[in-house]
Amino acid sequence: MRLWTLHPCYLDPTGLVSVWRKALLARQVLRGKTNAYRNHPQLERFRKHPSPISAVNAYLAAVYEEAVKRGYSFDKSKLGSVRNKTKLSATKGQLDYEWKHLRRKLLERCPERARRRGALTAHPLFQVVPGGIASWERRT
């Protein structure tokens, strides 16, 4: 399960659909509706949020917004309410690590998306702070 810290605009079609599905699954895990992935390290940062479900809903809303911009037809009824707009912290090192990881995938699947310019942008849920790779990250 990969819930990208990067803004969804960097994802290719496969990645965007995948993160949508994984975020929906993450919400089910946090609700206690499934045993799958319940100990997944990516969920640690959402569990630390004052309202974990609201945080996942905010995550999904930004993914949905990107899908709409691209003309995709994601199911809007799957969006939930965002009651707590508190941002999660994400480190610059994590953002850079994820870009390297995603870029490797994009070079194979969608090379034109791998050629980004300028500074990286985080998913709107995250506030970027100085620091290295997150402790929960499973390095490849």
C-alpha positions in Angstrom: 0.0 0.0 0.0 1.4 3.4 -1.0 -0.4 6.5 0.0 1.9 9.1 -1.7 3.0 12.2 0.1 3.5 13.7 -3.3 0.8 15.7 -5.0 -1.4 13.4 -7.1 -0.6 15.5 -10.2 2.7 13.5 -10.5 0.9 10.2 -10.8 0.3 8.5 -14.1 -3.2 7.0 -14.8 -2.3 3.7 -13.2 -0.9 5.4 -10.1 -3.9 7.7 -9.7 -6.4 4.8 -9.9 -4.2 2.8 -7.5 -3.9 5.5 -4.9 -7.6 6.1 -5.0 -8.3 2.4 -4.3 -5.6 2.2 -1.6 -6.9 5.2 0.2 -10.4 3.8 0.2 -9.0 0.6 1.6 -7.0 2.6 4.2 -10.2 4.2 5.4 -11.8 0.8 5.8 -8.8 -0.3 7.8 -9.0 2.7 10.1 -12.7 2.1 10.6 -11.9 -1.4 11.7 -13.9 -2.9 8.8 -11.1 -5.1 7.5 -8.2 -6.9 8.9 -6.1 -6.5 5.7 -3.2 -4.0 6.1 -4.2 -3.1 9.6 -0.5 -3.0 10.7 0.7 -1.3 7.5 3.3 1.4 8.4 1.8 3.9 5.9 -1.2 4.2 8.2 0.9 5.4 11.2 0.8 9.0 10.1 -3.0 8.9 9.6 -3.5 7.3 13.0 -1.6 10.2 14.6 -4.0 12.7 13.1 -6.7 14.0 15.6 -9.4 12.6 13.2 -7.9 9.8 11.2 -11.0 9.1 9.1 -11.3 12.8 8.3 -7.6 12.8 7.3 -8.1 10.0 4.8 -11.2 11.7 3.5 -9.1 14.9 2.9 -6.6 12.7 1.2 -9.3 11.1 -1.1 -10.7 14.6 -1.9 -7.5 15.8 -3.4 -7.1 12.6 -5.4 -10.7 13.0 -6.6 -10.0 16.6 -7.6 -7.0 15.5 -9.7 -9.0 12.8 -11.3 -11.8 15.3 -12.3 -9.1 17.6 -13.8 -8.0 14.7 -16.0 -11.6 13.9 -17.0 -11.8 10.6 -15.1 -15.0 9.5 -13.5 -14.2 8.5 -10.0 -17.2 7.9 -7.8 -17.9 11.1 -5.8 -20.2 9.2 -3.5 -17.2 7.5 -2.0 -15.9 10.8 -0.6 -16.5 11.4 3.1 -16.7 14.5 5.2 -13.6 16.3 6.3 -14.3 17.6 9.9 -10.8 18.3 10.9 -8.6 20.3 8.5 -5.4 19.8 10.5 -2.5 19.0 8.2 -0.1 16.1 8.7 3.6 16.8 8.7 5.8 15.2 6.0 9.5 15.7 5.7 11.3 17.0 2.7 13.4 13.8 2.8 10.3 11.7 2.5 9.0 13.8 -0.4 12.4 13.4 -2.2 12.5 9.7 -1.5 9.0 9.2 -2.8 9.8 11.1 -6.0 12.8 8.9 -6.7 10.6 5.8 -6.1 7.8 7.1 -8.3 10.2 8.3 -11.0 11.5 4.8 -11.4 8.0 3.5 -12.0 7.1 6.4 -14.3 10.2 5.8 -16.5 8.8 2.4 -17.3 5.1 3.2 -17.5 4.8 6.8 -18.5 8.2 8.5 -19.3 6.7 11.9 -20.0 5.4 12.2 -16.4 8.9 11.3 -15.1 10.3 14.6 -16.5 9.0 17.0 -13.9 10.4 20.6 -13.5 10.7 22.8 -10.5 10.2 22.1 -6.8 8.2 19.1 -5.7 4.7 19.7 -4.4 3.2 17.7 -1.6 -0.3 16.3 -1.4 -2.5 19.1 0.0 -3.0 17.1 3.3 0.7 17.5 4.1 2.7 20.3 5.4 6.4 19.8 4.4 8.9 20.3 7.1 12.7 19.7 7.1 13.9 16.2 7.8 14.9 12.9 6.4 13.0 9.8 5.3 10.1 9.0 7.6 10.7 6.2 10.2 7.7 4.2 8.9 9.1 4.1 5.3 10.1 0.7 4.1 13.1 1.5 1.9 13.6 -0.4 -1.3 
